[in-house]
Amino acid sequence: QVQLVESGGGLVQPGGSLRLSCAASGTILSAWRMGWYRQAPGKQRELVAHITSGGTTNYADSVKGRFTIPRDSAKNTVYLQMNSLKPEDTAVYYCNHYSTFYDAWGQGTQVTVSS
């Protein structure tokens, strides 16, 4: 199995920055995809960004140019660096680790963008 531990959420003013972390442990295969999803109240969960073990990244159009998803392979950790935050970025952010045999989710961390 794969376990995920998220951290880094909180309250930030519009235009500010925040960094989320997601550390994976357990059975980490050589090929995987890790990413961040978010769910705002009354809305469906949506992809924010993901990165593959090969380094390929994908971003939602709404966050392109503002968010990045760096990784530390040695620590099995991915981050979500969020800059120029907007009130519409407010949501619970979930980390996901997907591989051939596992589809694991973190517990979620709240991000609130408000003045």
C-alpha positions in Angstrom: 0.0 0.0 0.0 0.9 3.6 -0.3 0.4 6.2 2.5 0.3 9.9 1.9 0.9 12.7 4.4 0.0 16.2 3.4 1.0 19.5 5.0 1.1 23.2 4.3 -2.5 24.5 4.0 -3.7 27.6 5.7 -5.1 31.1 5.3 -3.4 33.5 2.8 -4.4 36.9 1.4 -5.1 37.3 -2.3 -1.8 37.6 -4.2 0.0 35.6 -1.6 1.9 32.3 -1.8 1.6 29.0 -0.2 3.4 25.7 -0.5 1.8 22.3 0.1 3.8 19.1 0.7 2.9 15.5 0.1 5.2 12.7 1.3 4.5 9.2 0.1 5.6 6.0 1.9 5.0 2.3 1.5 5.2 0.4 -1.8 6.5 3.0 -4.3 6.8 1.5 -7.8 9.3 2.8 -10.3 6.5 4.2 -12.5 3.9 6.5 -10.8 2.0 9.7 -11.1 1.5 12.1 -8.2 -0.6 15.1 -8.2 -2.9 17.6 -6.5 -6.6 17.8 -6.8 -9.0 20.3 -5.1 -12.6 20.5 -4.2 -14.4 23.7 -3.4 -17.8 23.7 -1.5 -20.6 22.6 -3.9 -18.2 21.7 -6.7 -16.6 18.5 -8.0 -13.1 17.5 -7.3 -10.8 18.7 -10.0 -7.2 18.2 -11.1 -4.8 21.0 -10.2 -1.5 19.5 -11.4 0.3 16.3 -11.6 3.8 15.0 -12.3 5.0 11.6 -13.4 8.0 9.6 -12.3 9.5 10.6 -15.7 9.1 14.3 -14.9 6.2 15.1 -17.1 3.9 17.7 -15.7 0.3 18.7 -16.4 -1.6 21.7 -15.1 -5.2 22.9 -15.1 -5.6 25.9 -17.2 -6.8 27.9 -14.2 -3.4 27.6 -12.5 -1.0 27.7 -15.4 1.7 30.3 -14.8 0.8 30.5 -11.1 1.3 27.0 -9.6 4.2 24.6 -10.0 4.7 21.0 -8.9 8.3 20.4 -7.9 9.4 17.1 -6.5 12.1 15.5 -4.3 12.4 12.0 -5.6 14.8 11.0 -2.9 12.1 11.8 -0.3 9.2 10.5 -2.4 7.7 14.0 -1.9 5.9 16.3 -4.2 5.0 19.9 -3.5 2.5 22.4 -4.9 4.0 25.8 -5.0 1.1 28.3 -5.3 1.7 31.9 -6.2 -0.6 34.8 -7.0 -3.4 33.1 -5.1 -6.9 34.1 -5.8 -10.1 33.7 -3.8 -11.3 31.1 -6.3 -8.4 28.9 -5.3 -10.0 28.3 -2.0 -10.7 24.6 -1.6 -9.6 21.5 0.1 -6.5 20.2 -1.6 -5.9 16.5 -1.9 -2.7 14.7 -2.8 -2.9 11.6 -5.0 -0.4 8.8 -5.8 -1.3 6.6 -8.7 0.6 3.5 -10.0 -0.3 0.2 -11.5 -1.5 -1.3 -8.3 -2.3 1.7 -6.1 -4.5 4.7 -6.1 -3.9 6.5 -2.8 -5.3 9.8 -1.5 -4.2 12.1 1.2 -6.5 13.4 4.0 -6.8 16.8 2.4 -5.6 20.2 3.5 -7.7 23.4 3.5 -6.4 26.4 1.6 -8.3 29.6 2.1 -7.6 32.7 0.1 -9.2 35.7 1.7 -8.5 39.2 2.8 
